[in-house]
């Protein structure tokens, strides 16, 4: 599947990894729908890239009706959906026990709901749309790409909710790939390490440099377009399926 022939939906597509993914797809001749809650940023990206090949739909990924509406609008605009890229997510830092008080349950539930349930919601509804695609010469109808994190494997103290949500995404990668194989739909997960995202952009330059220096090579924070490069490779390489790919410069996170 070639990016230039691809119509994609990208959750969290207004900023960070999602914005880089939308930009790369459109600049390489593809079409992309931005599914995000940030209307201001989403519409600004549409204006930047041009209206012809990009669409913004305000979307809460945890809402079945929101996602269905976004997918229908994408189909109405582009005719088909070949790729779904899940970049929407939130993160909080909270210990299991903090000054003898337990982790807030509603906060844990919210992180799971957005990161894990939201990703699953988009996967299940996008897959339903993809099975109606005509297969290409390799029998492919579509590809789904989700975003986990190295925290799924080396969660730090205070990341219990975030690690659980990202570990869930890793855990469902293979069974979904196995189930969708008969339709010619692939399912792959990317587990990024430390990347330049809006979260890191809020930190002082000294702090960002120190974090980047923790990465063995290259000793810096990852760039969003490096994530988008991998998304493009997954879309275009039919043998990438059912696996979680670490994109982390060989970092292995310490306990804290």
Secondary structure, DSSP 4 states (H G I P E B T S, - for coil): --GGG-EEEEETTTSHHHHHHHHHHHHTT-EEEEEES-HHHHHHHHHHH-GGGEEEEE--TT-HHHHHHHHHHHHHHHS---EEEE---------SEETTEEPPHHHHHHHIIIIIIHHHHHHHHHHHHHTTSPP-TTS--EEEEEE--GGGTSPPTT-HHHHHHHHHHHHHHHHHHHHHGGGTEEEEEEEE-SB--HHHHTS-HHHHHHHHTTSSSS-SPBPHHHHHHHHHHHHH-TT--S-EEEESTT------
